[in-house]
Amino acid sequence: MRLFRFSGLIHWDAGSARFTEESQSTFDSSWPKIDPVCGRLICWISFSAAAEFFAKGICLLRNVEVRKQHNGKVKFGTFGDLQEALKRLSDVVDLEEKQRQMILQVYERLRSEIRNRDAHAYIPNVRASHFDFVRDECVPCLNLLISCLPISPQEINKWSDEAPQFIASLQ
């Protein structure tokens, strides 16, 4: 939740236990505070990383394995590996075909058009054209994934609130 919040593109509404999008004017006024040159890029990278972590976390909570052993180490796979895990998650939680396709399409677009671009090149002024994608496709997809969680909205809020203490305990 915190990477999503940091991205400035969406936020978590604890009262309704749903993601909502930020307005473009709010986003456009916030990213220059991060960095006046690369702030928008940093926000989009945070958003795509958050979406990846979020999907992997939901898969793991539903016992859909996303980890693999490689040379004695646990690997969490790549953004591209998510497609198979999301297909298995859709089966586990018995999503309708339309819902399944929405999740797969959104994550494929995030991977191919957003994450791949941002991880490999800086292309000026292209990110603004994807703002509607967040509102129209990502927010509904992420809210659908929230419904796949085996925990209550109160537990989601508690986990989000306690994240700093949890992370600190891991060190």
Secondary structure in CASP SS format (residue, H / E / C, confidence):
PFRMAT SS
TARGET T0000
AUTHOR 0000-0000-0000
METHOD secondary structure of the structure
MODEL  1
M C 1.00
R H 1.00
L H 1.00
F H 1.00
R H 1.00
F H 1.00
S H 1.00
G C 1.00
L C 1.00
I E 1.00
H E 1.00
W E 1.00
D E 1.00
A C 1.00
G C 1.00
S C 1.00
A C 1.00
R E 1.00
F E 1.00
T E 1.00
E E 1.00
E C 1.00
S C 1.00
Q H 1.00
S H 1.00
T H 1.00
F H 1.00
D H 1.00
S H 1.00
S H 1.00
W H 1.00
P H 1.00
K H 1.00
I H 1.00
D C 1.00
P C 1.00
V C 1.00
C C 1.00
G H 1.00
R H 1.00
L H 1.00
I H 1.00
C H 1.00
W H 1.00
I H 1.00
S H 1.00
F H 1.00
S H 1.00
A H 1.00
A H 1.00
A H 1.00
E H 1.00
F H 1.00
F H 1.00
A H 1.00
K H 1.00
G H 1.00
I H 1.00
C H 1.00
L H 1.00
L H 1.00
R C 1.00
N C 1.00
V C 1.00
E C 1.00
V C 1.00
R C 1.00
K E 1.00
Q E 1.00
H E 1.00
N C 1.00
G C 1.00
K E 1.00
V E 1.00
K E 1.00
F C 1.00
G C 1.00
T C 1.00
F H 1.00
G H 1.00
D H 1.00
L H 1.00
Q H 1.00
E H 1.00
A H 1.00
L H 1.00
K H 1.00
R H 1.00
L H 1.00
S H 1.00
D H 1.00
V H 1.00
V C 1.00
D C 1.00
L C 1.00
E C 1.00
E H 1.00
K H 1.00
Q H 1.00
R H 1.00
Q H 1.00
M H 1.00
I H 1.00
L H 1.00
Q H 1.00
V H 1.00
Y H 1.00
E H 1.00
R H 1.00
L H 1.00
R H 1.00
S H 1.00
E H 1.00
I H 1.00
R H 1.00
N H 1.00
R H 1.00
D H 1.00
A H 1.00
H H 1.00
A C 1.00
Y C 1.00
I C 1.00
P C 1.00
N C 1.00
V C 1.00
R H 1.00
A H 1.00
S H 1.00
H H 1.00
F H 1.00
D H 1.00
F H 1.00
V H 1.00
R H 1.00
D H 1.00
E H 1.00
C H 1.00
V H 1.00
P H 1.00
C H 1.00
L H 1.00
N H 1.00
L H 1.00
L H 1.00
I H 1.00
S H 1.00
C C 1.00
L C 1.00
P C 1.00
I C 1.00
S C 1.00
P H 1.00
Q H 1.00
E H 1.00
I H 1.00
N H 1.00
K H 1.00
W H 1.00
S H 1.00
D H 1.00
E H 1.00
A H 1.00
P H 1.00
Q H 1.00
F H 1.00
I H 1.00
A H 1.00
S H 1.00
L C 1.00
Q C 1.00
END
